[in-house]
Structure formats: C-alpha cells, structure tokens
Amino acid sequence: MITRSTSRIAAAMAVVALGAGACSSGGSEPAATSSSADAPVTLTVFAAASLKKGFTEIAADFQKAHPNVTVKTTFDGSSALVTQIKQGATADVIATADEKTMASLGDTALNPTTFTRNVLTIITASGNPKRIESVRDLARSGVTTVLCAPQVPCGNAAATVERNTGVDIRPASEETSVSGVVTKVTTGQADAGLVYTSDAKAAGSAVTAVNDPAFAAVVNEYPIATVKGSQHAGEARQFIDLVTGSTGQDVLRELGFGGGR
C-alpha cells in the first residue's frame, strides 16, 4: 500500500533526480553539487519556531532521500537566529517568519525565496472561558494577554494589528518566540495570546482559536535562503528545493500555513 509518507519520499527523490538532470544540462550557471553520495554530511538548518513541526517532517523526508545527509535543525525566534548567524554561528540554511528579519542578514542570505505565508489568530484556554471574541477583548480588564516581543516577526505583526485597529494591548509578557506564547496559554499562565494560525492548529484541543477580520490585512511572508559561506551549498539548495516544491508545500498546507491570500 502506498502511504502519504511514501509518496512524499518518492517526490523528494524526484527533486534529486531533477537536480541531477540540471547538472548535465550544459547551462551557463554551474549547478549545485552534492556530496551526499560520498562522505557523510551534516546540513544545519535554522528555522523560525513556527516552522518546527513542518521542517522536522520535511527534514525526515530529505534524509530518507539522501541517506548520507543528517539534517540538524535549530528552531527559535527569527531575530534570535539571525543574531546567532551574525555572531558567527554555523548554518547552511535559514528560514525566517518574515522578510524584514531575513533582509537584516544582508548578503549573508543568498537568494532568499518566499516559500509560504502565515497570519495571526487569537488563542485562548480551551473552551474560551473569558469569552474573547476580537482583538479588542485582549485589552479588556481582567484578561491576561501575552504577545511576542516586538523584534520577533509575530510581535511585529501584532504591533501592526494594534496600529490598524487602534487597540492598545498591555501584555503580561513579551515572548522571544511564538512557541513561548503558546506555552503561556496552554499552561494557564495567560488567558490569551496572539500566535500564527499554524500554531493554533498544532496546539489542537489544548486551545480555542478566535479569528478577527483585522488579521487578514497583516500577512507574514516566510523566506528561505542558503547562508553565505556554507560548506554544503549543494545540499542546502536541494533542501530548499524540497521545501519550495510540492513535497514541502503539501506538508506546510496540512499544518495551516499558506493563509492570508
């Protein structure tokens, strides 16, 4: 029986085959080379916290198609990842939760490509005991709200929503990643928080999601790029091809990415 996972692995291997065809095409631009058939390779991927579930699944597919490649993933707030790279951390691929954060890397991020998008939603404790219905309720007396810090893409998006709606949310805390907001709500430390729709979906029955029409106007575009100086540029480009191709896109759509347009 052909399973969904088997189909994804076959698709991943097809991407590799296409890449091999490109190498023999005789084009003017040198094709990326891969050492995955030779010595073992560790491919280091930095990705926004909201991508953890999706990129973990995509990395597993990539490793099955490239038996000699181990994908080492690091997930954190996009701004924290960028800071680590600026301070000398080794990474081959970086994916951030907005274009502004990627742009702050300058030419260290090679050929950034947008691969998905996300929009905010409100999450509350399961069952929505505080009866939160809109962004305005997050500023209500008696409602404990947590947000991402302003320098993090989800925090920047929340600030834009506040400006657009004229709502002044006074958060009980500002988290360094969207996963921190989810944790505060699911552990009962906050009544509500602003996260991405994909995070709300991943949290399942542990939270209740509440939409507001204001969120549709604030869309985060997610770019991915090879990091300048990568020692595994060929494998990095193949990984990016998997993310931007049908295999990666199917995984991300199932997890709630791609909304907002």
N, C-alpha and C positions, 0 to 999 in steps of 0.2 A: 504494500500500500504506500502511495506517495503522500508524505505528510507535508504540512506547510513549511516545516524546518528544512526538509529535504529539498523542496522547491527553491527555497532561498539559497541553500548551499549551491545548488545547480546554477542558479542565476549568478551567484558570486563567482563561480568558476568560469562562467561565460564572460564576465567582465575581464577576467585574467586573460582569456583566450583572445578577446578583442584587443587587449593591450599588446599581446604578443604579435598580433597581426599588424598593429601600428608600427611596431619596431621594424618590420620588414617592408614598410610601405615606400621607403626611399624619400620621405618628405624632407624639407629643408631643416625642420626643427628636430634635434635629436630626441628620440623617445626615451622615457624614463626606463632605467634598467632596474632589475630586481635581483637580489642575491638570495631570495627565499629558496631557490633550488640548490643552493650551495651551503654556506655556513649559517648557523642559527642566527637569527636577527631578533632583537627586541625593539619593537616600534612603540615609542612613547607618545601617547595621545592625551592632551589636556583638553577638557571639555567642561562647559558650564554645568552647574549642579543639576539643572532641569533636564539635562540630557542623559543622566546616569543610567536609567533603565534602558533607554533606546540604544545608547552606544555600547552598553555591556552586551546586549543581544547582537548588535552589528559586529562587534569585535569577535564574538564567538564564531559567527559565520565566516569572518575573514580568516581566522586561524584554521578553520576546517578546510578552507580553500587553499591556504598557504601553510602547510604542516611545519615548516621550519621557522615560521614567524610567531613570536609571542607578542601580543598587544598588551602593553602596560598602560592602564587608564588612570588618570587623576581627575577627580571631579571637585569643583569648588566654585565660588562666585567668580564670574568672568574677570572682574577687576583684580582679584587676588591672583588668578592665573597669569594675567598679563604682567603684573608686578614681579612674579616669580621669574618669568622669562627675561624681563628687563634686568633682573639681578643675576642672571647667568644660569638659571635652571635649564636643564637639557630637555628639549621636547622636539618631536618631529612634526606633529600636527596640533593645531589649536582650533577649537570651535567655541565661539562666544555667543552670548544670548542677545547681542545687538551689534550693529555696525560701528557705532561710536567707540565702543571698547576695543574692537578689532583695529580700528583706524589709529588708535593710540600707540600701536606697535610700529607704525610707520612701515618702512620697507623690510622690517623683520618678518612680517607676514607676507608671504609670497602668493600673489594672485588670489586674494580672498574671493570665495564663491558663496553666494547665498543658497542655502540648501533647505531651509524650512522657515516657518514663522510661528509666532505664538501671541496670544492675547491674555490679558489678566482676567481673573474672576475672583469673587469673594469665597473664602471657605469659612465655615463655622463649625462648631462642635456638632456631632451627628444629631440630626433632628432639628437643628437651628433653634435652640431653646430661647435665645434672645430675640427671635423674630426679626432678624435682619433682612431687609428687602432691597436695599440700594446702598450706594456709596455714602449717601448722607447719613445712614444709620451708623456708619463706622465712627462718626464724630459725636454720636449721642452719649449723653451722660450715662454711666453705668455699663458701657460697652468697652471692654478691654481689647484693643486692636494692636496687632504687630504688623510691621512692614519690613521690606528690605531696606538697607541703608541706601541713601541717595546715589552713592557712587557705583552701586550694583545695578545692572540693567533693569531688574524687576523693580528696584527702588526708583530709578529714573522714570520708568513707565508710570509708577504710582503717583509720582510728583506731577507728571503731565496730566493725569486724570484729575488730580486735585485742582490744578490750574484751570482745566477745561470746565469743571463743574462748580468751581468756587467753594469747594468743601475743604476745610482745614482739619485734617486728621491729626490728632496728637497721639502718636503711637507709644505704647508702653515700652517697646524696644524696637531697635532697628537691627535686623539680622544681616550678616555678611553674605548669605546665600538664601535662595528661595527655599531650600530644604529646611533651613532654620525656622522659617515662618511656619511651615507645615508642622514641624515638631512642636512648636509652641502651642499650636491649636489642638493637635491630636493628644497632647499630654495634659490639656486643661489649663495651661498657663495663660491662655488668651481665649477670648470669645470668638475672635475673627481675625482674618488676615487676608492680604492680597497676594495671590500667587498666580502662576500660569494655569491655563485650563488643563494642560497636560499633567501638572502636579495634582490638581484636584481629581483628575481621573485615576491617577496612580494611587491616591490615598483611598479610593473606593468608599466603602461604607463608614470609614472612620470619620468622614467629614460630610457636610452638606454644602454643595456648591450653589452660589447665588449670583446670577448674572445681572449686569446693569448695562443699558444701551450705550453708556459712555465708554465702555471698554472697546467697542468696535472701532473707535477712532484712533486708538493707540496700539499699533501693531509693531511687535519686535521682530525684525528680520535677523535670522541667525546665519552668520558667515563661517566658513571653514577655510583653513589655509595651511600650506606647508610652512614650517618655521625655517627661516634663513639659516644656513649652516648645518641643516640636518645631514647626518651621515647615512640616512636611509631614505633619500628623496624618492627613489623609485617606489618603494613600498608605501611611503606616505601618499604619493599620488594615487596608487592603486586603492588605498583605504578611502581616500576622498572620492574616487570613482564609485566605490561601493555605497558610500553614504548618499551621494547625489543621484545614483542610479535607482532602478526600480526596486531592488532589494532593500536598500536603506530607506527609501521613501515609503515603502509598504509598512515597514516596522514603525516609523515615526507617525504615520497616519493612524495606525491602530492605537497608538498611545496618546492621541489627541492633538498632535502637532498639525500645523498647516492651516490653522484657523485665522480668521480676521479678514479674509478676502473671498 
